[in-house]
Amino acid sequence: MTLQEALETTKIHSVVGKVKESGLMCQRPFRSPHHTISDVALVGGGQYPQPGEISLSHNGVLFLDELPEFKRTVLEVMRQPLEDREVTISRARFTVTYPSSFMLVASMNPSPSGYFNDPDAPVTSSPAEMQRYLSKISGPLLDRIDIHIEVNPVPFEKLSEEKLAEPSKTIRERVTNAREKQSERFLEIENLHYNAQMNVKQIRKFCKLSDESKTLLKTAMERLNLSARAYDRILKVSRTIADLEGVTNISSNHISEAIQYRSLDREGWLG
């Protein structure tokens, strides 16, 4: 973390007495609450409002495993913090605002049985069961998640092959270079460090599209019936894909790849 991020994170953790003897926190926080967590524990609260998990993961990662197992009321309280990157807790005597600029990572089985539309599955779920299971996660919440990726079962041949994939070290270097490029891009803008934090005005400035890319995005918006929020997120993701490739302008290839990362917007999932 940068010095400013480290100071912000340390302040939040010091409120709940979770700062170690070393003092300043240098590692980004990683929070992984159990799915039985309450909405107050997640968003924060109490008679004297304390920060919750979403604030304790500020400048870090909040990982929610088995997303549909969380109570719906718990998931819904994340809508405003994901949008505004801060959470305001109001009580009779005073109001407290805690920052909550975190990366949300969530995982889930596609159906109660763990299989989704797989004719060879040993156990299958009915369409009604799958719809009831998936409906635990609201559309507005999914809309606020930039990337949806469907992970297919890995065949035995892939599991057993000895050929190694791209090393994590190489991927890390590419990601680090992209983050440094974003930091330089937003150097003169206060409290803006990377693409995910851009507002609508900044998206229009830094995510300019060619006529071909606009046509492609228009077609996807109409066919998938995407929202305005999904439109902005596709532009942010495509800007990041271009940064990872080390190119300045967003091309139609970047737009099409970003659209592919909206799998939960497609028919067959929640539609």
N, C-alpha and C positions, 0 to 999 in steps of 0.2 A: 504494500500500500504506500501511497504518497504520505508525506508528513501530515497534511491536512486530513486525509482519510483516517490515518491512525489516531489522530487526536479526537475526531468525531466518534469513532468506534469505541475508544477507551472511555470517553465521557459517558456513553450510553451504558456500557457494562459496569462502570463504577457506580451508577445509580442503584443497581441491584446487587452490588457487592461481589461482582464476579471478576474483578481485575486481580491478576496474580501479582506476586511480589515483584516481578520484573518491571511492573509499571506499564509503560506504553505498549500497546498491542501492535505487533508487526505483521502477524499472519491474518489473512482475511477470515472472518468467522464462518463456520459451517454448522448450521443448525438443522437437526432432523427430528422434529417432535413426533411422538406416537399418535396414531389416528384417534385415540381417545381424548385428545386435548380439547379443552373448552375454548369458546370464542374469546373469553377474557384473557386466558393464558396466551392465546395466539396474538391478539391485537393489543393487549395491555389493558390495565385498569386497576381496580381496587379503590379503597377509601382514599389512599394517597397514591394516585396513578403511577404505576410502575410500567416500564416498557415490556412488551410481550415479545414473542419469538420473532415477529416480523421486524421489530426494531433491533433486537439483538443480532439479527443477520444483516444489518445495515452494512453496506460495502462488501458483503459476502454472499453466501448462498443459503437459501432456504430450501431444503429437500423434503418433499412430501411423498412418502412411499405409500402405495395402495390408495391413491387419491379418492376413489369412490367410497372408501370405508370411513372417511372423515364425515362428521355430521354436516349436513347442508348449510346450516346456520354458521358453522365455523368457516366454511369455504367462502360464503357470501361476504363475510366481513373483510375479505382481502381485496374486494373490488376497488374501493377507493384508495387504499395504500398503493396498489399496483399502478393506478392511474396518476396519482398525485405525488408518489414517492415520499409521502409523509402521512402520519396518522395523528389525528387530534382526538384527545380523550377529554370529555367535558364532565365536570362534576358541579355540585351546587355552589361551591365556594370559588373554584378556579378552573381554568382550562389549560391543559398541557399538550404541546405538540412535539412529537418525537419523529426524527427522520426515519425513513424506511425504504431506502434505495437499495434493493437487494435483487439478486437473480433467483427467480423461482424455477426450480426443477421438480417436476412431478412424474411419477410413473404409475401405471395402472394395468391390470389385465383387461383385455378387450371385452370380456363377457364373464359371467359368474363361473363358468366352467374353465375359463382360461383360454378357450379357443374361440375364434371369431370366423364364422362363415367357412369353416374348414370341413369338407365332406369326409375326410379321412380321420377326423378326430374321434377318439374313443368315447368321449362324453360331449354331448352338444347341448346347447341351450336354445329354448324356443325364442322366436322373434320378440314375443312379449316380455320374456325374462330379460333379454339383452337390452330392450328399450328401457325397461324399468331400472336396470342397473346403470346404464349410461345417463339416464335422466337425473341421476344424483348430482351430476356436474352441469351447471347451467350454461346456456349459450353465452351470456354476457361475460362469464368468467373465462371460458375458453377463448373468447374474442380478445381477451387481454394477454393471452399467451402467444408470443411471437412465432414459435416453431412447434409444430405437431409432427411427430415422426412415428410411423407404424413400423414396428420391428417384427419381421417374419421369423418363423422357426428356422434355426440353423441346421442344415442337413449334416449327416454324419461325415460326408466327404470333407466339408469345410472344417468341422471340428477336429478331424484327424490329420489334416494335411500339415506338412512340416514347413511349408513356405510361409515366411513371416510377412506381416503387413507393414505398412509404413510405421517407423518407430515413433513412439510418443514424444521423444525429444525433438524430432523434426517438426511435428505438429505444434508443439509448444512454442518453438521459435517462430513459426508462421503466425500463430495467434498473438505472440508478444509484439511482433513487428506491426501487425494490424492495429493493436491497441495503442502503440506509440504513435502511429500515423493519425489515429483518431484524436489523441491528446494534443497533437500539434494543430490539428484542424480547428479544435475548439479552445485553443489556448487563450484567446481574448474574451471568451464568454464565461461568466462566473457560474460555478456549480454545474458545469457541463463538461464531461470527460470522455464520453463514448456515445456511439450511435443510438443506443436504446434510450438515452435520456433526451433525445431531440423532441421539441414540440412541433406543432404544425408549421409554424413560420420557418423554423430551421430545416424541416424536412423539404419544404419548397425550395429553399436556398441550396442545400447540399445534395439533393437527390433529383437532379434534373434528368429528364428522360428524352430519348429521341422519339420521332414519330412512330417508328416500328415498335419500340418498347411500350408506348402509350396504347397502341392498337392491341398488342398482346395482353396488356393488363386490363383494358376495357373488356375484351372478350372473356377473360377469366372472371372478372367481376360480375358480368351478366350471367354466365353459365353456372357459376358456383353460388350466385346470389350473396356475394360478400358484402360486409358492412363497411362503413367509412373508416371504422377503427381498424379493420383487417387491411384496408387499402394502405393506411399509414404504416402498419407493421410490415407489410410486404416491401414497401419502399425502404424501411430501415434495414431489413434483412438483406435486401439486394445491395444496399450500400456497403454492408459488412462483407458480403461475398466478394464484391469488387475490391475492398481493402485487403482481403485475404489473398487475392490474386495479384495484388500490387499494382492495380490499374486505377486511373483517375476517374474515368467515366463509367457510368452504369450502362451495360449493354442488355440486349433482349435475353441473352443466355442467363444473366444474373437474375432478371425478372422471372423467367420461367423456372429457375431453380428455387427461388423464394416462394413461388406459387405452389410448388410441389411439397413445401414444408407446411402446408395448411390442410393436412389430410383429414382432420376432424370436421372440416367445413364441407366435405364431399358427401354425396349421397351414399347411403349404406352405413354411415356412422350415426350421426344424430339426425340426419335428414330422412 
